[in-house]
Structure formats: C-alpha cells, structure tokens
Amino acid sequence: MARTSVLMCTEGTYPYYTGGVSVWCDQLVRGLPDVDFRLFAITHAPNKKPIFPIHSNIMGINSVALWGTEEPGCQGGSLSETYQRKARTTPEAVRNEFLTGFADALNCILEGGRRPQRLGNALLALHLYFQQFDYKKTMTSPEAWEVFLQLCRTASLAGSYLTIHEATTCMRWMQRFCGLLAGTLPNADITHSSMAGLACVPGVLNKLQYGSPLIVTEHGIYLRELYLSLMRSGYSEACRRFLLAFHEAVVRMNYHFADRVTALGNFNRGWQIKLGAQEAKIVITPNGTDADRFRPKPRPPNERPVVLTLARVYHLKGIEFLLRAAAIVRARVPAVLFRILGEVVDREYYEGCLNIIAEHGLKTAVEFGATKDAAEALSDADIFCLPSISEGMPYSIIEAMFCERPIVSTDVGNISEMLGGTGIVVPPADPDSLARALLTLLEGEDAAFEYRKSLARSALQRAYSLYTTEKAVGRFSDLYTSLLHGRRTAQMHTAAV
C-alpha cells in the first residue's frame, strides 16, 4: 500500500525557528514515521538553516523568503526558462492575461473576504499565470500599479482613501505576499497548514487544482494576534486597515476551503467560527508533550524561591507585566528570583523591559537567559509563571504540569481549559492580580508550600490523562486516515460513474 504523503505548510516556524508551533510540527513528523512529509516553509529572510533535525520521512523542503531578497517572488528554473518568461511578459500580456485576475483578487481583499471562493479562484489564476510569465516584471509594471491605484481609490479604508505614499507601501506588501504564487507547488495526498494565514495558501491552490484535502491547524488565532501586533505598529490607520483586510480575506478563504479546521480548545473554536469557519468542520485537538522527558524530580524548595518563565521575549508574552508584578512581589518576599528564559525576538521590547527593571531596582531580582533543557529549568523552579497577553495552548504550561510545578498564568487562549482548576489564572496585562496570585504561593512558608504541592499534584494527574504526545499525534493520524479514506472513496465513485 502506498505511503500517505502530506505537504506541511509553515510560516516563521518549523524547521527554521524555535517556538511551540515548531515543536508541534517536529512531534508530528517524528510521531508518524509511516507518513512522507514535504515542507513548504515561509521564512522572513533568505538562507535560513534548519534548527530541527530533518527526519528520514521528510522528502524535501521548499523555502520561500518573503523578505530580504532583491526581487520579490520565487521563480525557479534554468537561465533559459527565466529569459523566456521575461520575454513573454509584455505590456499586452500583462493586460490580457494578468489584470483581470489581479483586479478580482484585489477586490475580494478590499472587501475583507466576503467572497472566499472567488478569491481562491483568482489566486489560482494568478498562480497559473506566473508559471508562464515573469513575476517581478508583472508586479512592477505600470499596468499593475494603475489597476491597484484605481481600485484603492474607490475603496474606503478607515473612512479615508489611501494617499499615494500609502498606496505605494501597500503595493510593496502585495508584491511580497503574492510572491507565494510565483513558484511551483508540490502536490500531496493531504495539505496540512500550521496556521490560517499565508502558509495555508498553497493548500487552497492544491485543493482547487488537484482536489487535495486541506487541514488548517491553529495554535493561536492568526488574525487576532495580527490585530494586537498592528496596534503597536507605526503604520497609518489606512495602511493598517489594508493589512487587516488582506489577511482577513486570506483567513476567511482558508477556512472556506478547509476540509477540517483544528482548534486547541473552545477559545480558538469560538474565534474560528466568528471568522467564518464552519462549525461542523472544527475538531478539538489539544497539544501534548513527552512525559518521559518532562517528569517530576522531587526536591526541597530553593532557599531563594524561583519563579520561572519560559517564553520568547516580545510583546505578546507580556514580560513587561511580569516585571511590574515582580516589583510588588519583591517588596513582600525580598529573596524572590524571577528567571526569564527564552530568545529575545524583539530587541526594542527587550530594552523596554530592562528599563522597567532599572526603574524598580530589580537588577538582583530578575535574570534573563536561555536554556536548551526546559525540563531541567522547570525542575529547578518553585513556581512556573506565564504572563502572556495572547496564547493558544502553550507547551510551556503542559511541560510545567508534567514536571509537577505549580502554575500561575494569565487567562488567555485555552489556558483555563487546559488547567481545569489545577493552576491559578488571572486577567492579562494586570500586574496587581498577577502579583497577588504569586504571593499566595510564596507567603506563609509551610502553608504556601503545601498549596504549591497540592496544585502541582493535581496538574500532573490532569496532564497524564489528556496531554501526552501519543494522544496528540494519534488525533492527527486518525484525521489523516479519515480524510484520505474519504478522498479515495470519492475518486472511486467518480471513476465508476
């Protein structure tokens, strides 16, 4: 029997970047050795090197850099093929073969995704066009610019119209984003996207071309996190609205074409339905982790209590609020140490965190660092704390549960559902509430110690019952089997007719 093939699509994650989504991808590939995976990985810079092992069942990697390249769009082929594409790309070819599909796609985007089927068809038409014609020559042509400008002039964004400067910025984004359409796409039995954004576009194209079933897996909520990020950006209101309209249209299109949409819990599920996913397509698939690696290591409390945070340092992780809570806690528990381990993703944000430390005199109470052994870091901690303002189903929480560590977290994403009463949750972006929760586990010596033990023991039991790697991978194995069976049955029925 032929092996199942899966095209796994990622953006800014596996196999080139760290983070929970990358861990999930690696778990899936390692846990399903009888499945052949091909990776379609969108990166934010060229020449990235994999930081995860390339397992024997990874049949190849197609990498597309959205930024950092001299020319947008990734078109392979020989020098002769490149020359022929450029020669074919005349103003007449652009007008006759390109502009209708481009205008169609742009109209769907400016409407915010109200016509997902039409957007998918338009993107497929553009993809097929770029197999014959040159991407850069087309997208930088006066004809493409004129259509873009004309349509943006008639679309109101934030109650106003794009200026020439704003339109130029937005067209440059389009030139980069649409580069995904320029290359050839590997086909597979199933396409599985690790998010509902740009990474899912190859899955839509493969479904329209070949009928390949599409699975969309979300760990956070792509569009919600974009909202939060754009609030901090320096773009004009009209440019922000354009970006939101673009990505909302893409997300709604992806949900429309998906055969299954997986959610980590009911928080994600609610957002997915709100953004157009059909309720009947949604399957709850919680994350899991390695219970052999992350396991309890009993030891006495530290003389200096350690509050550990495992998170990359950028605004969605809420480190600034943790530091302000640390100032409150340190005033009552002078010996406390806050240990924050994770990659610094946003240097400017990190500098702001250092300013908070200096402002509150926390230099001896807070340490930043990194670790390659999260299990050991957890075993050395007294409390695990996650102060994020946005999450899906963070692995760090599951790992802390398996390591039998008491947990304090913000009530974001699916965290309350994950913990099920076995940890303390507080509102996000609320240093006072976070500090009070931490103090209940730190003050009172014996009573605090017993409370920590009780929470940690309950969390460990819950983790074993719900969140092992075997359970998590098994859910997707069943999903692949179900979709593949459905596709083959449909093909047999079509052949019989």
C-alpha positions in Angstrom: 0.0 0.0 0.0 1.3 3.5 -0.9 2.6 5.7 1.9 0.5 8.7 2.8 2.1 12.0 1.7 1.5 15.3 3.5 2.5 18.8 2.4 3.2 20.6 5.7 3.0 24.4 5.3 4.5 26.7 7.9 5.3 30.4 8.3 8.1 31.7 10.5 8.3 28.4 12.4 9.4 24.9 11.6 12.1 23.9 10.7 13.9 27.3 10.9 12.7 28.9 14.1 12.0 28.0 17.7 8.6 28.1 19.4 5.6 26.0 20.2 4.3 25.6 16.6 7.8 24.3 15.6 7.7 21.8 18.5 4.3 20.6 17.4 5.5 20.2 13.7 8.5 18.2 14.9 6.4 16.0 17.1 4.0 15.2 14.2 6.8 14.3 11.8 8.7 12.2 14.4 5.5 10.6 15.6 4.2 9.5 12.2 7.2 7.7 10.6 4.9 6.0 8.1 3.9 9.3 6.6 6.0 11.1 4.0 6.2 14.8 4.7 7.2 17.6 2.3 7.7 21.0 3.9 6.6 24.3 2.4 8.2 26.8 4.7 7.7 30.6 4.5 10.7 32.5 6.1 11.2 36.1 6.8 14.8 36.1 5.4 16.7 34.1 2.9 19.3 31.4 3.5 17.9 30.2 6.8 19.3 26.9 8.1 17.1 24.3 9.8 17.5 24.1 13.6 15.4 21.0 13.9 16.5 17.5 12.7 15.5 16.7 9.1 14.0 13.3 9.8 14.1 10.5 7.2 10.4 10.8 6.4 10.9 14.5 5.3 11.1 14.1 1.5 12.1 17.7 0.8 11.8 21.4 1.8 10.5 24.2 -0.4 11.5 27.5 1.3 10.1 30.9 0.3 11.6 34.1 1.8 9.0 36.9 1.8 11.6 39.5 2.8 15.3 40.1 2.4 15.6 39.1 -1.3 16.5 41.5 -4.1 13.4 40.5 -6.1 10.0 39.5 -4.7 8.7 36.2 -5.8 10.5 32.9 -6.1 10.5 31.5 -9.6 12.9 28.6 -10.2 14.1 27.1 -13.5 17.1 27.5 -15.8 18.5 30.7 -17.1 16.8 29.9 -20.4 13.4 29.5 -18.8 13.9 32.7 -16.8 14.7 34.6 -20.0 11.7 33.1 -21.8 9.4 34.2 -19.0 10.7 37.7 -19.1 10.4 37.8 -22.9 6.8 36.7 -22.8 5.9 39.4 -20.2 5.0 42.2 -22.5 2.5 45.0 -21.6 0.0 43.3 -23.8 0.4 40.0 -21.9 0.0 41.8 -18.6 -3.2 43.5 -19.8 -4.7 40.4 -21.4 -3.6 37.6 -19.1 -3.0 39.1 -15.7 -5.0 42.2 -14.9 -8.5 40.5 -14.7 -7.3 38.0 -12.1 -5.3 40.6 -10.2 -8.3 43.0 -10.1 -10.6 40.2 -9.0 -8.2 39.2 -6.1 -7.7 42.8 -5.0 -11.5 43.5 -5.0 -12.0 40.4 -2.8 -9.3 41.6 -0.4 -10.6 45.1 -0.1 -14.0 43.7 0.7 -12.4 41.9 3.7 -13.1 38.3 2.5 -16.8 38.3 1.8 -16.3 36.2 -1.3 -13.7 33.5 -0.3 -14.5 31.1 -3.3 -13.9 33.9 -5.7 -10.6 34.9 -4.0 -9.4 31.4 -4.2 -10.2 31.1 -7.9 -8.5 34.5 -8.6 -5.3 33.4 -6.7 -5.2 30.1 -8.7 -5.5 32.1 -11.9 -2.5 34.3 -10.8 -0.5 31.2 -9.8 -1.1 29.6 -13.2 -0.2 32.9 -14.9 3.1 33.1 -13.1 4.1 29.6 -14.3 4.4 31.2 -17.8 5.3 34.9 -17.1 7.8 36.8 -15.1 6.7 37.8 -11.5 8.8 40.9 -10.9 8.2 42.3 -14.4 4.4 41.8 -14.0 4.1 43.1 -10.4 6.2 46.2 -11.0 4.5 47.0 -14.3 2.7 50.3 -14.8 -0.4 48.3 -15.7 -0.5 46.5 -12.4 0.2 49.7 -10.5 -2.6 51.6 -12.3 -5.2 48.9 -11.5 -4.0 48.8 -7.9 -4.3 52.6 -7.5 -7.6 52.7 -9.3 -9.2 50.1 -7.0 -7.7 51.5 -3.9 -9.1 55.0 -4.8 -12.6 53.6 -4.8 -12.2 51.6 -1.5 -12.6 53.4 1.7 -10.2 52.2 4.4 -10.8 53.6 7.9 -13.2 56.1 6.4 -10.5 57.6 4.2 -8.7 56.8 1.0 -5.0 55.8 0.5 -2.6 58.6 -0.3 0.0 57.9 -3.0 2.6 57.2 -0.3 0.2 54.8 1.5 -0.7 53.1 -1.8 3.0 52.6 -2.6 3.5 51.0 0.8 0.5 48.7 0.3 1.6 47.7 -3.2 5.0 46.7 -1.9 3.3 44.5 0.6 1.3 42.9 -2.2 4.4 42.3 -4.2 5.9 40.4 -1.3 2.9 38.5 -0.2 1.9 37.4 -3.7 5.3 36.0 -4.2 3.9 32.8 -2.8 2.0 32.4 -6.1 5.1 32.5 -8.3 6.8 29.2 -7.7 5.8 25.6 -8.4 3.9 23.9 -5.6 4.5 20.2 -4.6 1.3 18.2 -4.5 0.5 15.6 -1.8 -2.4 13.4 -0.7 -3.2 16.0 2.0 -2.1 19.6 2.7 -1.7 20.5 6.4 -1.1 24.1 7.3 0.2 25.1 10.7 -1.8 28.4 10.7 -4.7 30.0 8.9 -2.6 32.8 7.3 -0.3 32.9 4.2 1.1 29.4 5.0 -2.3 28.0 4.0 -2.5 29.5 0.5 -0.6 26.5 -1.1 -3.2 24.2 0.4 -6.0 26.2 -1.2 -4.3 26.1 -4.6 -3.6 22.4 -4.3 -7.3 21.8 -3.4 -8.5 23.7 -6.4 -6.0 22.1 -8.8 -5.8 18.5 -7.6 -8.7 18.1 -5.0 -6.2 17.5 -2.2 -7.9 17.7 1.2 -6.8 20.6 3.4 -6.3 20.7 7.2 -5.9 24.1 8.9 -4.3 23.8 12.4 -4.2 26.9 14.6 -2.2 27.2 17.8 -3.0 30.9 18.4 -5.6 32.8 16.4 -3.7 34.2 13.4 -5.9 37.2 12.8 -6.4 38.1 16.5 -2.6 38.2 17.0 -2.2 40.4 13.9 -4.7 42.8 15.4 -2.6 43.0 18.6 0.6 43.5 16.6 -0.7 46.2 14.4 -1.9 48.2 17.4 1.8 48.7 18.2 2.9 49.4 14.6 3.8 52.9 13.2 1.7 52.5 10.1 -1.1 54.9 9.2 -4.6 53.9 10.0 -5.4 53.3 6.3 -2.3 51.1 5.9 -3.2 49.1 9.0 -6.7 48.7 7.6 -5.3 47.4 4.3 -3.2 44.8 6.0 -6.1 43.7 8.1 -8.4 43.5 5.1 -5.7 41.5 3.2 -5.1 39.0 6.0 -8.8 38.7 6.9 -9.7 37.9 3.3 -6.9 35.2 3.3 -8.0 33.7 6.6 -11.7 33.5 5.6 -10.7 31.9 2.3 -8.6 29.3 4.1 -11.4 28.4 6.4 -13.8 28.2 3.4 -11.7 25.7 1.6 -10.5 23.7 4.6 -11.9 20.1 5.0 -11.0 20.2 8.7 -10.1 23.1 11.0 -8.4 22.0 14.2 -8.6 24.0 17.4 -6.7 23.6 20.6 -9.7 24.3 22.7 -13.0 26.1 22.9 -11.4 29.6 22.9 -9.9 29.0 19.5 -13.0 27.4 18.3 -15.1 30.4 19.1 -12.8 32.7 17.2 -12.7 30.4 14.2 -16.5 30.3 13.9 -16.6 34.1 14.3 -14.1 34.4 11.3 -16.1 32.1 9.1 -15.1 28.5 9.8 -18.0 26.1 9.6 -18.7 24.6 13.0 -19.1 21.1 11.6 -15.5 21.2 10.2 -13.9 22.1 13.5 -12.1 19.3 15.5 -10.6 19.9 19.0 -7.0 18.6 19.1 -5.1 19.5 22.2 -1.3 19.6 22.2 0.8 17.0 24.0 4.3 16.6 25.3 6.9 13.9 26.1 6.0 12.6 29.6 9.4 10.7 29.7 11.4 13.9 29.2 9.2 16.2 31.3 8.6 14.4 34.6 8.6 15.2 38.3 12.0 15.5 40.1 11.2 15.8 43.8 13.5 18.2 45.7 13.2 20.6 48.6 12.2 24.2 47.9 15.0 26.7 46.9 16.3 28.9 49.7 15.7 31.7 47.3 12.3 31.0 45.7 12.5 30.9 41.9 9.6 32.0 39.7 10.3 30.7 36.2 9.0 32.0 32.8 9.8 30.1 29.6 8.9 32.4 26.7 10.4 34.3 23.8 10.8 37.9 24.7 8.4 40.0 22.7 5.2 41.9 23.4 2.6 39.0 23.2 4.4 37.2 26.0 3.6 40.1 28.5 7.1 40.2 30.1 6.6 43.9 30.9 3.6 43.0 33.2 5.5 40.2 34.8 8.3 42.7 35.7 5.8 45.1 37.2 4.3 42.3 39.2 7.8 41.3 40.3 8.3 44.7 41.9 5.2 44.2 44.0 6.2 40.6 45.0 9.8 41.5 45.8 8.6 44.2 48.3 6.9 41.4 50.3 9.3 38.5 49.5 12.7 40.1 49.2 14.5 36.9 48.4 12.4 36.0 45.3 14.2 35.5 42.0 12.3 35.9 38.6 14.1 33.8 35.9 13.0 34.5 32.3 14.4 32.1 29.8 13.8 32.5 26.1 15.0 34.0 22.8 14.9 37.8 22.5 12.7 38.2 19.4 12.1 42.0 19.7 15.2 43.9 20.8 13.4 47.2 21.3 10.8 45.5 23.5 13.6 43.8 25.5 15.3 47.2 26.0 12.0 48.5 27.4 11.9 45.6 29.8 15.4 46.4 31.0 14.2 50.0 31.6 11.4 48.6 33.9 14.0 46.6 35.8 16.1 49.7 36.3 13.1 51.8 37.2 12.1 49.4 40.0 15.5 48.4 41.2 15.1 44.8 40.2 18.6 44.1 38.9 19.2 41.4 41.6 15.6 40.0 41.5 15.4 39.3 37.7 17.6 37.4 35.3 17.2 36.9 31.6 18.8 33.9 29.8 18.2 30.9 27.6 18.1 27.2 28.0 18.3 24.1 25.8 16.9 22.0 28.6 13.4 23.2 29.6 12.8 20.1 31.8 15.9 20.9 33.9 14.9 24.6 34.2 11.5 23.6 35.4 12.8 21.1 37.9 15.0 23.9 39.4 12.0 26.3 39.8 9.5 26.6 42.6 6.7 28.2 40.5 6.0 28.5 36.8 4.5 31.7 35.6 3.3 32.6 32.1 2.2 36.3 31.8 1.2 36.3 28.1 -1.5 38.6 26.6 -2.2 36.1 23.8 -1.7 32.3 23.6 -3.2 29.2 22.0 -2.3 26.2 24.1 1.3 26.8 25.2 3.7 23.9 25.5 5.4 25.5 28.5 2.2 25.1 30.5 1.9 21.4 29.6 5.6 20.9 30.4 5.2 22.5 33.8 2.2 20.3 34.5 4.2 17.2 33.7 7.2 18.4 35.8 4.7 18.9 38.7 5.3 22.6 39.2 2.6 24.9 40.4 1.4 27.3 37.7 0.3 30.9 37.7 -0.8 32.2 34.3 -2.9 34.8 32.6 -6.3 33.8 31.4 -5.7 33.9 27.7 -6.4 31.4 24.9 -7.2 27.9 26.1 -5.1 28.1 29.3 -8.0 28.0 31.8 -9.4 25.0 29.9 -6.0 23.3 29.9 -5.5 23.7 33.6 -9.1 22.8 34.6 -8.7 24.4 38.0 -5.2 22.9 38.7 -3.5 26.3 38.5 -4.1 29.9 39.2 -5.3 32.1 36.3 -5.5 35.9 36.4 -6.5 38.6 33.8 -3.9 39.6 31.2 -2.0 42.8 31.4 -2.8 43.2 35.2 0.4 43.2 37.3 -1.5 43.6 40.6 -3.6 40.5 40.0 -0.5 38.6 38.9 1.4 39.7 42.0 -1.4 38.6 44.3 -1.6 35.2 42.7 2.2 34.7 43.1 2.1 35.8 46.7 -0.5 33.2 47.6 2.2 30.6 46.6 5.1 32.4 48.2 3.9 33.9 51.5 3.2 31.8 54.6 6.1 29.2 54.2 4.5 25.9 55.2 1.0 26.8 54.1 2.3 28.2 50.7 4.5 25.1 50.2 1.5 22.7 50.8 -0.7 24.8 48.4 2.0 24.6 45.7 2.3 20.8 46.2 -1.5 20.4 46.0 -1.8 22.4 42.8 1.2 20.7 41.2 0.0 17.2 42.0 -3.5 17.9 40.5 -1.9 19.4 37.4 0.3 16.3 36.9 -2.7 13.9 37.1 -4.5 16.0 34.5 -1.5 16.1 32.2 -1.2 12.3 32.2 -4.9 11.9 31.3 -5.0 14.5 28.5 -1.7 15.8 27.2 0.8 13.1 26.2 2.5 13.2 22.8 1.0 9.9 21.9 -2.5 11.2 22.3 -1.8 14.4 20.4 -0.1 12.7 17.4 -2.8 9.9 17.4 -5.5 12.5 16.9 -3.9 13.7 13.6 -3.1 10.2 12.5 -6.8 9.5 12.7 -7.6 12.7 10.9 -5.3 11.9 8.0 -6.7 8.4 7.7 -10.3 9.7 7.7 -9.6 12.4 5.0 -7.6 10.0 2.8 -10.3 7.4 3.0 -12.9 10.0 2.1 -10.9 11.2 -0.9 -10.2 7.7 -2.2 -13.9 6.8 -1.9 -14.9 9.9 -3.8 -12.3 9.1 -6.5 -13.6 5.5 -6.9 -17.2 6.7 -7.1 -16.2 9.2 -9.8 -14.3 6.6 -11.7 -17.3 4.2 -11.5 -19.6 6.9 -12.9 
